[in-house]
Structure formats: structure tokens, C-alpha cells
């Protein structure tokens, strides 16, 4: 995490509230109060990218699970062509996991 914004002391109660509303409520930054200032802490670009990648991977893994469940149903029905198609899709999805 890194400091995204800072409000140095002295500040009024109104300035404090405005700072918190802008940086915490709107920007979703973590507010930390020090002896010298209010600080708004947020994720670095690298941390944000890592979170996006994790969310993408979770979405792909969810789709793989869904397709695996569908494969079981097609196997019960003896539909080997559909199983093969789904397995190819699953392989492709696994290649996209980062």
C-alpha cells in the first residue's frame, strides 16, 4: 500500500470530514491518523493488478468447475462428443490461468 493523499495538521473538523468522505467513502482508501496528518492509503498499481488477476482466475476456475459438472452429466448420457468439446474448452481455459 502507498499514501494516495494527505491532510496535514492543523485542519478543521470540516476539512477532516471532507477528507474522509472523499478518500474513504468515495475512493475506498484506508484512512490512518498520525501525529502530523491524516493519510489516505490505497493499493499500488501492482497490487491492483494482482487483485484483478486473482478475480479473473477465480472466474475462470468457477467456469471450469461448472463445465466439469456438465461433463459428468454428458458422460452419464454417453455423449462422448460433447464431453470432448467441453474438455477442449476446459483445456483452453486452464491455459489462460495466470
N, C-alpha and C positions, 0 to 999 in steps of 0.2 A: 504494500500500500504506500501511497505517497500523499503529501499535502496538496490538495487541489485549490484551497482558498484559506485565507487567514484574516481574522479581525483582531487587530492589536488593541490592547488596553491603553488608555481608558476608552470605554464605549458606553453608550446609554443602554438602558433596558430595551428601548425600541430598536436600536441597532442590533442588539443581541438577538432579539426575536426575529427580526428581518433576516439576519444571517442564518439562523437555524431553519427558518421556513424555506429560504432559497436553497441552502446547501443540503439539508437533511430531508425535508419533506418533498422537495421538487427533484433534486439531483440524486437523492438517496445516498449521500455521503455520510460517513460516521463523524459525529462531532466530538472533539476532545477539547477539554478546557485545561489550559496550562496557566502558570502564574503570569505569563506575558500576553496571552491571546486565546481566542477561540480558533480552533483549527478544524477544517473540513478535510477528512481523509477519504480517499477513494482508491479504487483499483488502478494499477498501472495498465498501460496498453497491453503488455504481455499477459497480465493476469486476466484482463477482459477477454483476450483471445483464447486463453486456456479455458475459461468458463464457456465460451461459445463452442469450442471443440468438444468439451465434455458433454454439453447439451446435445450437440449433433450426434456424438457417439451413442448417447442414451437413446436418442430417437431411432437410430439405425438398429441398435440392439433390440429395441421394442418391436420393430418391424420384422426382424429375423425371428424372434420368438413367435410372433403372430403367424408368420409363414411356416415355421416348423409345426405349429399346431394344425395348420391347414394341410400340410404334407401327411400327417398322421391320418387325417380323415380320407385323403385320396388313396393312401395305402390300404386302408380298410376296404375301400371300394374297388381296389385292384386297378386303379387308373395310373399306370406307370408313366405315361406321357406327361400328365400333369405334375407328378412327383418330380420328374426330370426337369421340367421347366422351372418349377419352384426352387429346386436345388441350384439351378444355374443362377437364378435371381439372388438366392442367399449367398452364393459364392461371390457374386458381384458386389453385394452389399458389404461383405466382410473385407473385401479389398479396399473399400472406402473408409474403413475404421482408421482413425488416426491416433 
